[in-house]
């Protein structure tokens, strides 16, 4: 056997690539993972940007990761440790705040401070969203059937899909139809009247996508995020010990134990194709590796437009991928803090030691739906949001090893920061964006500026440059109805194959989409094994 010959080569050491490598290696295949950066993880990495302060630089929470992958790859044996994020805090500039923690009755009392009606409706909303998440979870484990095909397997898949959803019953089917088509703001407004609760729930519909809370289709993105599951508990969000890079390292160890080989600092220049078949890859340093199959875990733009020549693909596929919407809309600001910030109105002093728990979960800067929509207005016209929506966690409150004793790290996921900024991004605009985020934080945490020791500001251009995500899009493509199921990433190519024999795709730009889910990597690997 040639030293550089493998059964499968995986391009990209992100979580989907590592999941695919684990399944293929477990099946006895000789697998090589090639990662461009010095560490695995893709957008799921932990780095010590400043001495003593460790950041989940890009992605920051774990929720959607599939439990079947945890079981199949024996991840707990390799150090899988997901720490629960058990609360959401929505602070207001006037010192009030909405806190929903793991004490259900306390959460209802806190909601009732803003609206008694909302407190009475909250459980009903939760039950319905739980049911919807459980119902839609079905599509996370299947190949997307193609309604344009009349092949027996496709017809059977369509029949099974129809049977599943028709089994929901008329009322739940109507609810699902609304979720798939409505805006997040309108959907949530059907249930609640108080703005801090409305806005915080609707904000899940805009994370990582170039839509506002009132954009039709954003309710599905809300549902997508609601499909989180940890140990069987839906809507459970978590933080992996050591950051999201800790999860990537667990996946890498599992794949290596099964026999996979991983090379870092190994950027792939192109996929080598001979007589319509992928035969291996050529690296940026000139090295070449051969394989029976080549698998791209990169986004569709890279997979089809950069790694292979367009003339090796059908013209209609090239046009579809060129039109595939990957809008950069998000930035990230990571802060190293000298202590725990105070909320406006000094509730910390009023609550004493119990106040620390307020900061041990997610913090959502979403005081009003109008606030979120105005942030989107800035982005629509090519500007970053002056008062953005910010999804915050303080990892050091959950895992003290993320920062030196008494210090903290703050992760700020920011909407909106358009990739196509008017006039383009440069160093001065990056700093201005960082200033806008910090100034917004100061409205809710008055002492935040005094606590900042270091800050890292990442625009979509930076995320694209460092992590290799086109336009910095965390989902590898918008989660819109026109880009789901058999249309992701293009009609006729949603089953992880490409027109080039032996060339496969397994990234988040394939079904069922983005997030630290692992489902695309798993489903792609299972499909490859059927054909190997």
N, C-alpha and C positions, 0 to 999 in steps of 0.2 A: 504493500500500500504506500502511495506517495505521502511524504511527510506533510505536504500542504493540501492534501485531498481530504474532504470531509463529506459526510452525508448531507449536512445542512450548515449554511452560514447565515447567521442573523446579523443584519446591519442595524446597529443601534442598541445600546445597553440600557434603554429605559425599561420601565416595569413590564410593559407588554412584551418587549423583546426577551427579557429574562424569564417571564412566565412561559413563553413559547419554547425557549431553550430548555427549561426544566422538564416540560412534558416530552419533548423530543428525546432528550437525553435519558429520561426515565424509561422510554421505550427502547433503549439500547442503541440509539443513533449517535454517530460521532458528530458532535456539534461544536461550532466555533462562533462566539459572540464577538463582534468588533465594535468598539466604542471609541468615538473621536476624542472625547475628553480624557482627563487623567483619572476619572472615577466613574463608576457605573451609576445609573439612576435617571439619566436624561433630565427631565424637569423635577424628578423626585430625588433631590440630593441634599445633603447636609454639609455645610462648609464653615470652617472657623474663619470668617472674614476678618474679624478683629481678634487679637489675642484674648483667649478665654471666653469669647462669645461665639456660640454655634448657632447658625441659622438654617432653617429649612428655606433655602434661598428662593425657590420659585413656588411650587405647590407646598401646602402646609398642613393639611388635615387628611385623615384616612376615614372613609366611610363606605364607599361603594365597592371596596375590594371584596371579591366573591369568596364566600366561605368554602365552596367546593375546591378552589385552588389551595386554600389553607390546608384542607384535608389531603388532597391528592399529592401535594408536594411536601407534606409533613413539615410545614413551616414552623410550628412551635418548637420542633427539635433543633431548629437552626437559629432560635432566638427571637421569634416573633413576639413582640410585646406591645400591644395597643392599649394605651391609657385613655380612658373615656373622657370626653369633653361633655360635662353633664349640665351645662347651663348656657343661657344666652342673656346678655345684658344689653339693653338699649338705653344709653344715657341721653338726657336732654340738656340743652344749654342752661335751662333755668334751675338745674339741680335735681329735678325729678328724674326717675329712671324706672324702666320696666325690667324686672328680673324674673326669669323663668328658669328654675333649677330642677333638681331631681326630687324635690319635695312637691308633689303634685298639688296638694292643698294650699301650700304657700304660693305657688304659681297662680292658682285661681284667685287667691286674695289679692295678689299684686295686680293681676289683670283687672279685677273689680275696682281698684282705685281709679282706673281710667274709664271703665265701662262695666257695669253689672251685667248688661246684656251679653257682652263679649265673654265674660267669665262663664255664663250659662251656656254659651254656644261652643266654647273651646273644646270640650270633650267630643262633641258631635263632629266637629271639623277634624279632630285628630283621628277619630275612628274611620271617617271616610277616606282620609289621606292614607292611613295605614292599609285600608282595603285596596285602594288604588295602587299603592306601591307594591303590594303583594300580588295584585293581578298583573301588573305590567312587568314584574320580575320575570315572568315566563319568557319574555322575548330576550332576556339577557343570556339565556342558555340555549337558544336555538339558532340555526342558520336562517337568515331572512328569506322566506319564500318569495319567488318572483311571480307576480300575477300575470305577467305577459307571456309566461312559458306554459305550454300545455304538456310538459313532460310529467309522467306519473308521479315522480318524487315531489315535484313542485306542487302539483295539484293536491297531493296528500298533505304537504306542509301547509298549504292554504286552508285546507279543510280543518286541520288540527288547530290552526290559529283562529279561524272563525268559530269553531266549536268552543275554544277556550273563552273567547270574549263574549260570545252569545250566552255562555253559562253564567255570566255575571248578573244577569237579570236586567230588566228594562231600566230601573232607576239608576243602577250603577253604570250602565252603558251610556246613559245620557250624561252622567257626571264625567265619565271618561272623555266623551266627545267634547264637552266644554273645556276640560283640561288640555286637550290636544289643540284647541283652536283659539281659546280666549287669551287675553292679556293676564299677566299675574295680578296686576292691580285690580282689574275687574273681577277676577275670580275670587280673590281674597275679600273684596268688598261685599260679595254675596253673603259673607259669614259675619264680618266684624265691622265695627264703626269707629273704634279708637285708632288714631293715626299711628302711634308708636308700634302697635301690634300689626296693623295693616302693612305698614311700610317694611317692618322687619321680615314678615313672612313673604311679602312680594319681592324683597331683595334677592331671595334665592332664585328668582326667575331671571335675573340679569347677570349673575356671576359668570364671568368668562365669555360673555356674548355681547355683540354689538346691537343690543336692543334696550329699550327703556321699559320700565314697569308697565307702561300702557301700550306696549307693542304687542299686537296679536301674535300668539305662538309662545310668548314668554312663560305662560302657565305650564307648558310642557317642561321647560327647563327647571321650573320649580319642582315638578314631579320627579324629574331626573335626579335632582339632589335629594329628594325625599326617599329615594330607594336605598338610602344608606342602611347598612345592616352589620352589626357586630355581635357575634355570639347569638344570632337569632333575634336580636332586638332591632326593630326597624327604627329609622330616623335617629340612629345612634352614630354620633360623630366621635372620632378618636384622634389621638396624637401618638404616633409611634415613638417609643423611647429612642432618644437619639435623633429625632426628626425623621422626615420622610426618607432621608438617606439611609436610615436604619432599616426601613422596609426593603429598600433596594439591595442592601447588603445581605439581608436574610434570603431574598430571592436568588442572589448570586451564589451564596453558599449552598443553597439547595441544588441549584443547577450543577455546580461543580461536584458536589457529592455524587450526583447521578452520572458524572463523567464529562460534563460540558467544559470546554476551554474558553476562557475569557481573556481578550487582549484589549487593554486601554491604550490611549494615545495612538489609535489605529483608525484614522479617518478613511472612509471608503470614497474613492474618486468616481468609480463607475462599476456597473454590473457588466461583466463580459458576456456577450451573447454570440452564439455561433449557430447558424442555420435555424434561427427562430427559437433557440433554447438557451437559457441561462446556464453557463458552465462555471461561473466563479466570479470573483471580484478583483479589482485592481485598487490598491491603496494609494493614498496621496504620496506616500514615500516610495512608490514604485513596486512594492511587494505585491505578489499575486497569490491568491488561494483559490483552489478549485473545489467544487461541490456539486452534488446531484441536484440540490435545490438551494436557492438563494431567497432569503426572506427579509423584506424591509419593514422595520418597525417605525420608520419615519412617516411624516405626514404625506398625504397624497401628492402634493406639489413636488416634494423631493422624490418620492417613489417613482412617479411617472414622467416628470419633466426634467429632473436633474441627473438621476442615476442611470437612465437609459436614454438613447437617442430617440427623438420624436418619430423619426421615420421607421422605427421598429414597432410602432404602435398604430392601431387604426386611427384615422383622422378624427372620427367622431368621439373616441375616448379622449384624445388629446384636447379637443375642444371642450368636452365635459369637465375635465380636470382644470382647464384654464378658467372655466366659469365656476368651479367649486368655491364656495364662499368661505374664505379663511380671513376673518376681519380681526385685526389686532385692536383690542379695546381695553386691555388691562395693564396696569403697572404694579410694581411691588416696591414697598419701602420697608426696609429692615432697620430697626433701631436698637442700639445698645444703650441701656438706661442705668443710671446710678442708683435707682431705687424704684419703688412702685408708685405710679402716678396717682394723684388725687382726683376724684371726680368733682365736677362743679357742684357747688353747694355744700362741700365738705361732708358728704354722707359717711366718709371713712371715719371721721371723728365721732359722729353720732352713733355709728354702729360698732365701734371698737374693733376687737380682734375678728369678729364675725365678718367684717368688711372684706377681708382678704379673699373670701370665697367668691365675691362678685367678679373678681378678675381672673378666676381660675378656669373660666370657660371661654366661649366666644363673646366678643364685644362687637356690636353692630352699630355703626354710625348711620342710622336710618330713621331720623326723628319724624319724617312725614313723607308721604308719597310724592307730594309736590317737590320736596327736596331731591328725591331720586330722579324725578323726571327733568328737573332743571339741570342736574348734573349731566344727564343724557343730552340735553339741548346743547350744552357746550360742545360735546363730542360730535354731534351731528354736523356742526359747522366748522370742524377741523381744529378745535381747541381742546386742551385738557381741562377737566372740571376744576373750577376754582374752589368749589366746596363739594368734594367728591363723596360718593358712597365708599366707606372703608369697612372691610371685614377684618377684624383684629383677633389675634390670640397672643397670649404671653406664654410661650412654651416653657419658660423657666418656672412658671407657677405650677406646671404639671410635672415637669422633669427638671429638677434643680441642677442637673449636670449640664444644662444648656448655657449656663452663665456662672461667673464667679459668685461666691457667697455674698448675699446682700444686693447683688446686681440682677438685672433682668434683660431679656430680649423681647422685643415687641415685633410681631409680624403683621404688616399692614398690606392686605390685598386691596387694590384701589381700582374703582371704576369712576371715571373713564379716563383712559389715556390712549387716544387714537394713534394707530401706527402711522397713518397718513396725516400727520400734524401739519397744519398750515405753515408753510415755510420750512418744514422739516425739523427733525430733532438735532440738537447739538448740545454741547456741555452746558451752556447757559440755560437752555430750555429744560434740560434734565434737572438742574438745580432749582429752577423756578417751579417745576412740578413738585419736587421734594418739599419746597417751601410751602406750596399750597396745601400739601398733605399735613405738614406739621402745624400750619396755621389753623387748619380745620380741627385737628386733634386738640389744639389749645382751647377751642371753644368748649370742649367737653372735659378736658383734663388741664386745668389752668396752669399747673406747674410742669407740664411736659417739656417745655423748652429748657428749663433749668436742669433736667435730668439727662438730657441726651449727651452721651459721651461720643458716639459714632453713629453715622447713618449710611446706609447703602440704598441708592435710588436706582431702580431698574425700569426703563421704559420698554415698550414692546420691541423697539429696535435692539435694545440690549438683550432682551430675552431671546430674540431670534439669533443674534450673534453668538451668544454663549451656549444656549441650550439647543439651538438648531430648530426651533419651532417657527414655521413660516408666520410672519407678522406677529410672533409672540403669542399666538392663539393657543391657549392651554388645552383646548378640546380637539386640536388638529382640524378644526372646521366647525362652522356654526351648527348648533343642534336645532335646526329648523325642520319643519315637516318635509320640505323638499330635499333634505339631506339625511333622512333616517331610513332604517330598514333596507329594502332592496335598492334604494337610491344612494346608499352611502358606500363608497364615495361617488359611484356613477352607476347608472342603470346597466345591468348585465355583468357588473364586476363587484358585487357585494358579498361574494362568497370567498373572499381572501385570495382568489386567483387573479392572474393578469393574463393578457393575450400571449405573453412570452412563456413558453413551456418551462416549468421549473422555477419560475419567478413568482413569489408570493408576497402578500402584504399582511401585516398583523398589528398596525398601529391604531391609535384612537380615531383616525379618520375612517376606520371601517366600523361595521356594526359590532356592538351597540353604542359606540361613542366614547366620549372622553371622561375624564376623572381617573383617580387612582383605582381602577376597577379590575384590570387584568383580564376581563372577559374577551376582548379581541384577541389577545395572545393565546388564551386557552382554546377558543373556538377554532382559530386558525391552525393551531398545532394539531388538534384532533382531526381536522379536515385533511391536513397534510399526511398524517399517519395512515389515513384510509387510502391514500394514493401512492404511498411509498412502497 
